[in-house]
Structures are given as C-alpha cells and as structure tokens.
Amino acid sequence: QQQVKQSPQSLIVQKGGISIINCAYENTAFDYFPWYQQFPGKGPALLIAIRPDVSEKKEGRFTISFNKSAKQFSLHIMDSQPGDSATYFCAADSGGGADGLTFGKGTHLIIQP
Amino acid sequence: DGGITQSPKYLFRKEGQNVTLSCEQNLNHDAMYWYRQDPGQGLRLIYYSQIVNDFQKGDIAEGYSVSREKKESFPLTVTSAQKNPTAFYLCASSILTGVQFFGPGTRLTVL
C-alpha cells in the first residue's frame, strides 16, 4: 500500500497558536519523510524532512515528530503567524521507488490574526 | 543561479488543441517529474523520467505525452484526448531518490 493519509484537510489557528498536521503511512519501506509548503499560485517548497532513525527534528518554529511503531508523523508549527497560511503536504519515499515521493492530499492552513 | 523553470506561467487552450508545457532544470538532476494539481486533490503524478530517453507513466498519464531528449529538459504535451485539462501543472526534479525540487508551475485553462 503506497498511500500517505494526511489530516486535517483544512485547519484554522489563531495567531500565536500551535498548528498540528498529521500523516500516516502503511509501507514500512518508506525511509524519508519531507514536508512541503505551498503558497497560492506557486510551486511547493521543501520545508523540513526527517528520517526514521530520529523521533523529532526541529528547524526554527517547525518541528517534525515521528512515531515509527505507529507509522505516523506530524508537523508542528509553533507561534503560528499569518505568513504561515499556506497548503502543507507531507510525503514519503522508499529510496528504491522509481516514481519518487508519495504525497498526502494536503492541508489548507489559515492563521487568523 | 540553479533551479527549475516552467513556461509559460499561464496557458490557454482551445478545444481540440494540443499544447506543450516547458520544464527546464540546471540542477544536474537525473530524475524529472510532472504533476497535476486540482483543488482538494493534492499532487497527482502524470509522468516521470529517471534518465534521458526513458520515461514512465504515472497515475494519470492518459491524454498526456512527454519526451526526455536532454537531461535538463522534460516537456509535457497535453493532447486533445485529455478531456478535462484545466489544472495547475507542476514539474519537479531530484537526484534519483529523495527530495524533489519544484518549479513555479503552469496554469492551463481550456477556453
């Protein structure tokens, strides 16, 4: 099963709050989990990525938490700002997959001022 | 200045017309990809190519064609057989596996 399931589909958070987006996968061969951020009319840009040998990775206000046994990973945005309003995609790669990344369906995040 | 370029940014197609979307990269990446994005659908893979002169169908290849004559170029043709081509098209490239880098996209509208 190649799917990556992402939730929620949309999310509204107050400025200064924590935004949390969750993803789950079935394929245990996945070994690389990037998150992409996309603004309207633009291409997705790599935000942060993790490999399953660590349980957490933090870059500024963005943190990935990874639970290998549950096959779940999540993105946390601390102190959310209006400029964080965008669509976020999780993805997974198995390293040997010729067709590259498997993407979640995206989360439309709105940060209210 | 390395990166991926797509042109045009906006494209309009009449019924029954073929159109070609350009994608160029100077990152020296081996693999290139085309995705279609519709609201609420996420990214759907159309075609991908790992090396020059070789490419594979993705999940929604019907009505599309590609070529890979040069490492840095991967044009996508939307043919008249594609019945609902209005969408945002994204090109990406990568070293064979792992992180993909995306272009700015082309928005195609059928008139």
Interface residues (C-beta under 8 A of the other chain):
Chain A: Q9 Y32 P34 Y36 G41 K42 G43 P44 A45 L46 A49 F89 D93 S94 G95 G96 G97 A98 D99 G100 L101 F103 G104 K105 G106
Chain B: I4 Q6 A31 Y33 G40 Q41 G42 L43 L45 Y48 Q50 Q56 G58 F88 L90 A92 S94 T97 G98 V99 Q100 F101 F102 G103 P104 G105 R107
